[in-house]
């Protein structure tokens, strides 16, 4: 998977292939840098199994870094073509049902090297629509019993705060 404005690193597939062939992994994600995954100050090992709660708190599965097993498409289906915003998050959250989602801390891709900042252009510039898509995803997780009610409410409130912060940050950069 590769977004049209991102660039893969030369070693991406080689490094991820080693993991996906030797581990019980259905979906493997990496980053845009070599830093370990950090969620609210908790540092994860270079290769770590991640939970749906981790993913709700921090959206660390980036399309251009993902490798998944072909058989999983039969299990989890394809992207929801009716969703225009946050459809990637909606797709990846399905993989957590299998409890085999991992993160490998390598720089697998460069995020839109020509873009000045997140939200400058493309679909991510539609902050409100992205926010509403994310909220829809949380609701789906709750309705599918993948997250509890308290966590769902916390994520909706956290999402509201992140949305306001992004609006402020992007308005300063314009």
N, C-alpha and C positions, 0 to 999 in steps of 0.2 A: 504494500500500500504506500502510495507516495502522493502527497498534496502537490498541486501544480506549482506552488511557489516555494517549496522546500527542496533541499539538496541532501542526498544520502552521503554519508562518509564512506570512503573506500573500503573500510573493514567491517561495515555494518553487518552484512549478511554472513560473513565468515564467523564473526564473534557470536552472533545470535544462533547460528546453525549449531555450534558446539553445545549450546545450552538446550535448545529445543529437541535435539536428538538424544541427549543424555539425561534429561530430567523428565519428570511427569508434568509436562507443561502443555496447556492448550493455547494460551495466548501469552506472548512475551513482548513487553514494552521496554523501551530504553529512553534516554533523554537527549537533550540538546547540549549537554555538557557531561563531564566525567564525574560529577559530584554524586555522592550517595543520595538516595531518596531521603528527604527530610520533611516530616509532617509534624508541625508544631514543636520543633526542636528534637523530635525523636529521629535519630539517624538509623537507617536500615543498612544491612550488609550489602556488599556489592551485588549479590544475587539474592533476591528475597521473594518469598511468596507474599502476596498482598491480598487484602480483604476488600469487600464492597464498601465497608465503612471508611477505609483508607482512601478509596477512590472518590467517595462522596465528599470527603473533607478537602482533598486536593486532587484536581484533575491532572494526573500525571501520565495518562495513556495518550500519547500523541500519535496520530494516524501514521505519519511518516516514519515512525520508529517501530511500528507493530509488525510482528511475525506471528502467524497463527497456523494451526494445523488444518489442513484441507478438510479432514473428516468433521471438524467442528462446524463447518458451514451446514452440513446435514443436520447437526444437532441444534444449532442456534439460529440458523437462517442467514439472511443477508441484511443489509442496512434497510431501515424503514424508509422507502422512497417517498412517503407522504410527509416526512419531516424535513423541513428546510434548515432548521437551526438545532444544534446539539444532537444531531442524528448520530454522530460518531460516538458520543458518550452513551447514547441510548443503545447502540449496538454492542459496545464493549461491556456494558453492565450485564448483559445477558450471559457473558462468559463466566461471571462469578458464581453462577448456579452450579458449575462443575468444580468450583474450588481449586482451579489449576491455573491461576493467573499469577505471573511472575514479573518482576522488574529487574533489569540488568543495568547497573550504573556504568554505562559507556556513552560517549557522544556518538549517537547513531545517525544524526541528521543535523542540518542547520535549518533553523526556522526562518523562512522567508528572508533570506539575506539582504534583499533590497528594501524591505519594509522598515520604516523608522521605529515603530513601536507596535505593541499589540493593540488592535483596534484601529490602526491607521487606514486599513483598506480591507477589501474582501468581506466575507461573511462575518468575521469577528468585529467588523466596524458597526454592525447592527447589534449594539449592546443590549437593548431592550429585548429583541427577539431571541438572542442567545440566552439571556436570563430566563425568559419565559419557557424556552425549550428545556433548560436545566431543571426548572421547577417541575415541569411535566415529567421529566425523568425520575425525580425524587418521588413523585406521586405514584408512578408506575412501580417503583421498587417497593414502596409501602403496600400497595394493593396486591403485589405478588408475594408478600410476606418475606421479602429479602432484607428489609429493615423494619425495626419496630416504630411505634407511633412517636415515642419521645425523640428518637433519633431523627425521624422524618421532620418533626416540628423544628428541631434544632438546626437541621440542614436548610430548611426553608428560611428561617431567620438569618442564619449565617450567609445564605445566598443573597438576601436583601442587603446585608451590610457590604458584601463584596461588590454587588451591583452599584451601590452608591459610590463606593471607593473608586471603581473603574470609571464611572461617569466623571468624577472629579479629576482623576489622573489624566484621562484622555482629553478633557476640555482644556487642561493646562498646556497640553502638548500641541494643540491645534493652532 
